[in-house]
């Protein structure tokens, strides 16, 4: 990055409070902590003081200056050791600057959203597109109005592609992200119940996910999961009718054979392109994820051979169906997040193993008015699927426990209450699935088994 303070001020419609000579800004930072994973203050950066319900970044402007920040944004006139740019809204200014920088860098953008699978598909697209282009991607899972700008600001001279993940909790969030990211290709993986607590029904979630096309290049392409009835229905058709639309579906999957828990051999035929590749993940849903990513690769001119090579160095995102052997047990670590669709897929994978099948399942959050019903549905599914030991943990998971037909089952209200009992429940030779929403902190269960 190489932006002048005057250039930034003009791009965001701000007011420069101290018009003094300032070196070029080389980065954008939001965090003064030494161990910050993303957005850390570095010498030559501009500090963006995020304001939240429990903190005010303005309190750290001088700390950022001491660490090398050369200027900062502000929503009010305050004393500062560095020049300030006054704006009405820090968050809006951050988004405006990200939009300016995205267009200044002139890269092509592929964006992805969905109720499940978006981080996995984002990483798959990155590995595919990197075979042909110098590519950057969303940092971690920073897919909101702060994370997406930070992902854009990592662009540097010579970059050709950017892969962005867009998430939401409410309507119009993806609308704003799409306007900033201005994608050339937009992907929607799936419409499910994730975040349904803020919507009346799945149709409401569909409308929110379809906002990803609001900033799409008028000549852009929309890639939709052709197996999802909401994405192939009339609501989606009306929203995307002005764009080129592609529907990869099961009809394009000629082979999908999972070998153990480590990989799935796939054969796709997409728009006349024959693709043979190995996905280092189990599960039919990950086959569809790979097909969606491959379809994006074709849109950007990546050959089938290079698409297959893109999976050679693909590493699944942490906590998402990663498999390891620990103390004589096989651990399926899917603790990063959970919703009803991903919960069922993970249980199917577990129950395909020729071992004792143990499921340690926790709350699925953000389901609002359908939470009790969805947890009961998963509970009923565990009984039919063939699980031999069920452990349910959490205030919502009690409904899963009560509805389950598994004979050997246990319930605990909290992870802390459960952990002392863990050694007496699992045994050598087990395959153990660990899955819950992020707020349950089920990584503690994984660590305990390790």
C-alpha positions in Angstrom: 0.0 0.0 0.0 1.2 3.5 -0.8 -1.5 6.2 -0.2 -1.1 9.8 0.8 -3.1 11.3 3.7 -4.7 13.7 1.3 -5.7 10.9 -1.0 -7.3 9.0 1.8 -9.1 12.2 3.1 -10.6 12.8 -0.3 -11.6 9.2 -0.8 -13.6 9.0 2.4 -15.0 12.6 2.3 -13.2 13.4 5.6 -11.6 16.6 7.1 -7.9 16.7 7.7 -7.5 18.3 11.1 -3.7 18.7 11.1 -2.4 19.4 7.6 1.2 18.5 8.3 3.7 16.6 6.2 3.0 12.9 6.6 4.9 10.0 5.0 2.9 7.7 2.6 0.6 5.3 4.5 1.7 1.8 4.0 -1.0 -0.2 5.8 -4.3 0.2 7.6 -4.5 -1.0 11.3 -7.3 -1.5 13.8 -5.5 -3.1 16.7 -2.7 -1.9 19.0 -2.2 -5.3 20.7 1.2 -6.9 20.2 -0.3 -10.3 19.5 -3.0 -9.1 17.1 -3.5 -11.7 14.4 -4.9 -9.2 11.9 -4.9 -5.4 11.6 -1.9 -4.9 13.9 -0.3 -1.5 14.1 2.9 -1.3 12.1 5.3 1.6 11.3 3.8 3.8 8.6 0.2 2.7 9.0 -3.0 4.6 9.5 -4.8 3.7 12.7 -8.6 3.1 12.5 -10.2 3.4 16.0 -13.1 1.0 15.9 -15.9 1.9 18.3 -17.9 -1.0 19.8 -20.4 -1.5 22.7 -17.7 -2.2 25.2 -14.7 -0.3 23.9 -13.7 2.9 22.1 -10.6 2.8 19.8 -10.2 6.5 20.2 -8.6 5.8 23.6 -5.7 4.0 21.7 -4.8 6.6 19.1 -1.7 7.8 21.0 -0.7 4.2 21.7 -0.9 3.5 18.0 1.3 6.6 17.4 3.9 5.3 19.8 3.9 2.0 17.8 4.6 3.9 14.5 1.1 4.9 13.1 1.5 8.1 11.1 -2.1 9.2 11.2 -5.6 8.1 12.3 -9.3 8.4 11.7 -11.5 10.0 14.3 -15.2 10.8 14.9 -14.4 13.7 17.2 -11.8 16.4 17.6 -9.3 15.2 20.3 -5.7 15.8 21.2 -3.4 13.5 19.2 0.3 13.0 18.6 -0.4 12.4 14.9 -2.5 14.0 12.2 -6.2 13.0 12.3 -8.9 12.7 9.6 -12.3 13.6 11.0 -15.3 11.5 9.7 -18.9 11.1 10.7 -18.6 7.3 11.0 -15.4 5.2 11.4 -17.0 2.1 10.0 -18.4 3.9 7.0 -15.1 5.5 6.3 -13.3 2.2 6.5 -15.7 0.7 4.0 -15.4 3.7 1.7 -11.6 3.5 1.7 -11.7 -0.2 1.0 -14.0 0.4 -2.0 -11.6 3.1 -3.3 -8.5 0.8 -2.8 -10.2 -2.2 -4.4 -10.9 -0.2 -7.6 -7.5 1.5 -7.5 -5.7 -1.9 -7.5 -7.8 -3.1 -10.5 -8.0 -6.8 -9.5 -10.6 -9.3 -10.4 -12.8 -10.4 -7.5 -14.6 -13.6 -6.7 -16.9 -13.4 -3.7 -18.7 -16.2 -1.8 -21.5 -16.4 0.8 -23.9 -19.1 2.1 -25.3 -20.6 5.2 -22.6 -23.3 5.2 -19.4 -24.0 3.4 -18.4 -20.5 2.5 -15.0 -20.5 4.2 -14.1 -23.9 2.7 -15.2 -22.8 -0.8 -13.3 -19.5 -0.3 -10.1 -21.4 0.4 -10.7 -23.9 -2.5 -11.2 -21.0 -4.9 -8.0 -19.4 -3.7 -6.0 -22.5 -4.3 -7.5 -23.0 -7.8 -7.1 -19.3 -8.9 -3.6 -19.2 -7.5 -2.5 -21.7 -10.1 -3.0 -19.0 -12.8 -3.1 -15.6 -11.0 -1.3 -13.8 -8.2 -4.1 -14.1 -5.7 -5.1 -12.9 -2.2 -8.0 -14.1 -0.1 -10.1 -13.1 2.9 -7.9 -13.2 6.0 -9.1 -16.1 8.2 -12.9 -15.8 8.4 -12.9 -11.9 8.6 -16.1 -11.6 6.5 -17.8 -8.5 8.0 -17.6 -4.7 7.7 -14.3 -4.6 9.4 -12.7 -7.9 8.2 -13.6 -7.4 4.5 -11.8 -4.0 4.3 -8.7 -5.4 6.0 -8.7 -8.2 3.5 -8.8 -5.7 0.6 -6.1 -3.6 2.1 -3.6 -6.5 1.9 -3.6 -6.1 -1.9 -0.3 -5.0 -3.4 1.2 -4.1 -6.8 1.1 -7.1 -9.1 -1.9 -8.8 -7.5 -4.4 -10.0 -10.1 -7.2 -11.8 -8.1 -8.9 -11.4 -4.7 -11.2 -14.0 -3.2 -13.6 -12.5 -0.6 -15.9 -14.2 1.9 -19.1 -12.3 2.8 -21.0 -13.1 6.0 -24.0 -11.6 7.7 -26.3 -11.7 10.7 -28.9 -9.2 9.4 -30.4 -8.0 6.1 -28.4 -5.5 4.1 -25.0 -6.5 5.6 -24.0 -8.4 2.4 -25.5 -5.6 0.3 -22.9 -3.2 1.8 -20.1 -5.7 1.5 -20.9 -6.5 -2.1 -20.9 -2.8 -3.0 -17.4 -2.5 -1.5 -16.0 -5.7 -2.9 -17.6 -5.2 -6.3 -17.2 -8.9 -7.4 -16.9 -10.2 -10.9 -18.1 -13.6 -9.9 -20.5 -14.2 -7.0 -21.1 -17.7 -5.4 -23.8 -18.8 -3.0 -23.1 -22.2 -1.5 -26.3 -23.1 0.4 -29.4 -21.6 2.1 -30.0 -23.0 5.6 -31.0 -22.0 9.1 -27.8 -20.2 10.1 -28.7 -16.8 11.6 -32.4 -17.5 11.2 -32.9 -15.9 14.7 -32.9 -12.5 12.8 -35.2 -13.6 10.0 -38.7 -14.9 9.8 -37.8 -17.9 7.6 -35.3 -19.3 5.1 -36.8 -17.1 2.4 -35.6 -14.1 4.4 -32.1 -15.6 4.6 -32.3 -16.2 0.8 -33.0 -12.5 0.2 -30.1 -11.6 2.4 -27.6 -13.9 0.7 -28.7 -12.8 -2.7 -27.5 -9.3 -1.8 -24.1 -10.5 -2.9 -25.1 -9.6 -6.5 -25.9 -5.9 -5.5 -22.3 -4.8 -6.3 -21.7 -7.5 -9.0 -20.1 -6.3 -12.2 -23.0 -5.9 -14.7 -21.2 -8.4 -16.9 -20.5 -10.7 -14.0 -21.5 -14.3 -13.3 -23.5 -15.8 -10.5 -22.7 -19.4 -9.5 -25.5 -21.0 -7.5 -25.7 -24.5 -5.9 -28.0 -26.2 -8.3 -29.1 -28.8 -5.7 -30.5 -26.1 -3.4 -34.3 -25.6 -4.1 -34.3 -22.0 -2.9 -31.4 -21.1 -5.1 -33.1 -22.6 -8.1 -36.5 -21.1 -7.3 -38.3 -18.0 -8.4 -37.0 -15.6 -5.8 -33.4 -16.2 -6.8 -34.3 -16.2 -10.5 -35.8 -12.7 -10.2 -32.8 -11.3 -8.3 -30.2 -12.6 -10.7 -32.0 -12.4 -14.0 -29.8 -9.6 -15.4 -26.6 -11.7 -14.9 -25.1 -14.8 -16.4 -26.1 -17.6 -14.0 -24.5 -21.0 -13.6 -26.0 -23.9 -11.6 -23.4 -26.6 -10.8 -25.3 -29.6 -9.4 -25.2 -33.3 -8.7 -25.8 -34.0 -12.4 -22.2 -32.7 -13.0 -20.7 -35.1 -10.4 -19.8 -38.3 -12.2 -17.9 -39.8 -9.3 -17.5 -39.1 -5.6 -15.7 -41.8 -3.6 -14.6 -41.1 -0.1 -11.5 -43.0 0.9 -11.3 -43.3 4.7 -11.7 -39.9 6.4 -8.9 -38.1 4.6 -9.9 -37.6 1.0 -12.6 -37.9 -1.7 -11.9 -38.8 -5.3 -14.1 -36.8 -7.6 -14.9 -36.7 -11.3 -16.7 -33.7 -12.6 -18.1 -32.7 -16.0 -18.8 -29.0 -16.1 -19.6 -27.2 -19.3 -17.8 -29.8 -21.3 -14.7 -29.7 -19.1 -13.7 -33.1 -17.6 -12.1 -32.8 -14.2 -10.5 -35.5 -12.1 -9.4 -34.3 -8.6 -8.9 -35.4 -5.1 -10.5 -33.3 -2.3 -8.7 -33.8 1.1 -12.0 -33.8 2.9 -14.8 -36.4 3.4 -18.5 -35.8 2.7 -20.8 -35.3 -0.2 -21.3 -31.6 0.8 -17.5 -31.0 0.3 -17.8 -32.6 -3.2 -20.4 -29.9 -4.0 -18.1 -27.3 -2.5 -15.3 -28.4 -4.7 -17.5 -28.3 -7.8 -18.6 -24.8 -7.0 -15.0 -23.7 -6.6 -14.0 -25.5 -9.9 -16.8 -23.7 -11.7 -15.4 -20.4 -10.6 -12.0 -21.5 -11.8 -13.4 -22.3 -15.3 -15.1 -18.8 -15.3 -11.6 -17.2 -14.9 -9.9 -19.4 -17.5 -8.1 -21.9 -15.2 -7.7 -25.2 -17.0 -9.1 -28.5 -15.6 -5.5 -29.7 -15.1 -4.6 -26.6 -13.1 -7.9 -26.8 -11.1 -7.0 -30.4 -10.1 -3.5 -29.2 -9.1 -5.1 -26.5 -7.0 -6.3 -29.2 -4.5 -2.8 -30.7 -4.2 -1.8 -28.1 -1.6 -5.3 -27.4 -0.2 -5.5 -27.7 3.6 -8.9 -27.7 5.1 -9.7 -24.7 7.4 -8.9 -25.5 11.0 -11.8 -27.1 13.0 -13.7 -28.0 9.9 -13.8 -31.8 9.5 -10.1 -32.1 10.2 -9.1 -35.6 11.1 -6.3 -36.8 13.5 -5.4 -39.9 15.3 -5.0 -39.3 19.0 -4.4 -41.9 21.8 -5.7 -44.7 19.6 -8.8 -42.8 18.6 -9.8 -41.1 15.4 -10.9 -37.6 16.1 -13.2 -35.7 13.6 -12.7 -32.1 14.7 -15.6 -30.1 13.3 -15.7 -27.8 16.3 -15.5 -24.4 14.5 -19.2 -24.0 13.8 -22.5 -25.8 13.5 -25.9 -25.5 11.9 -28.5 -28.2 11.1 -27.3 -29.0 7.6 -23.6 -29.3 8.6 -24.5 -31.3 11.7 -26.3 -33.9 9.6 -23.4 -34.1 7.1 -20.9 -34.6 9.9 -23.0 -37.3 11.5 -23.3 -39.1 8.2 -19.5 -39.1 7.8 -19.1 -40.4 11.4 -21.6 -43.2 10.8 -19.8 -44.4 7.7 -16.9 -45.7 9.8 -16.3 -49.3 10.9 -15.6 -48.4 14.5 -17.5 -47.5 17.6 -19.2 -44.2 16.6 -19.1 -41.5 19.3 -20.7 -38.1 18.7 -20.0 -35.2 21.1 -22.5 -32.5 20.0 -23.2 -29.1 21.4 -25.6 -26.2 20.8 -26.3 -24.8 17.4 -26.5 -21.1 18.0 -28.4 -18.3 16.2 -31.4 -20.5 15.4 -33.9 -18.3 17.3 -37.5 -19.4 17.0 -36.7 -22.7 15.3 -33.9 -23.7 17.8 -35.9 -26.3 19.8 -37.3 -27.9 16.7 -34.0 -28.1 14.9 -32.2 -29.6 17.9 -34.9 -32.2 18.2 -34.5 -33.0 14.5 -30.8 -33.6 14.9 -31.5 -35.7 18.0 -33.9 -37.9 16.0 -31.3 -38.1 13.2 -28.6 -39.4 15.6 -30.8 -42.3 16.6 -31.5 -43.3 13.0 -27.9 -42.8 11.8 -26.2 -45.4 13.9 -24.4 -43.5 16.6 -23.4 -45.8 19.5 -22.5 -43.1 22.1 -24.0 -39.7 22.2 -22.9 -36.9 24.4 -25.0 -33.7 24.2 -23.6 -30.5 25.8 -25.3 -27.1 26.3 -28.6 -25.5 27.2 -30.1 -26.0 23.7 -28.5 -29.5 23.2 -30.8 -30.8 25.9 -33.5 -31.0 23.2 -31.2 -33.0 21.0 -30.5 -35.3 23.9 -34.2 -35.8 24.7 -35.2 -36.5 21.1 -32.4 -39.0 20.4 -33.1 -42.7 20.2 -29.4 -43.5 20.9 -29.4 -46.0 23.8 -26.1 -45.0 25.3 -26.4 -41.2 25.8 -25.3 -38.6 28.3 -26.2 -34.9 28.8 -24.2 -32.1 30.4 -25.2 -28.5 30.8 -21.7 -27.0 30.1 -18.3 -28.0 28.7 -16.8 -27.5 32.1 -19.2 -30.0 33.6 -18.6 -32.5 30.9 -14.8 -32.5 30.6 -14.1 -34.5 33.9 -16.3 -37.3 32.6 -14.7 -37.4 29.1 -11.9 -40.0 29.9 -14.5 -42.5 31.2 -16.7 -42.3 28.2 -14.4 -42.7 25.2 -12.1 -45.6 24.5 -9.3 -46.8 22.2 -10.6 -47.6 18.8 -13.4 -45.0 18.8 -14.1 -42.6 16.0 -15.2 -39.4 17.8 -17.0 -36.5 16.2 -16.8 -33.2 18.0 -19.2 -30.5 16.7 -20.9 -27.4 18.0 -21.3 -23.7 17.3 -18.2 -21.6 17.9 -19.7 -20.1 21.1 -19.5 -23.5 22.8 -15.7 -23.4 22.7 -15.6 -27.1 21.8 -11.9 -26.8 21.1 -11.5 -27.5 24.8 -12.9 -31.0 24.1 -10.4 -31.5 21.3 -7.6 -30.4 23.6 -8.7 -32.7 26.4 -8.7 -35.7 24.0 -5.2 -34.7 22.8 
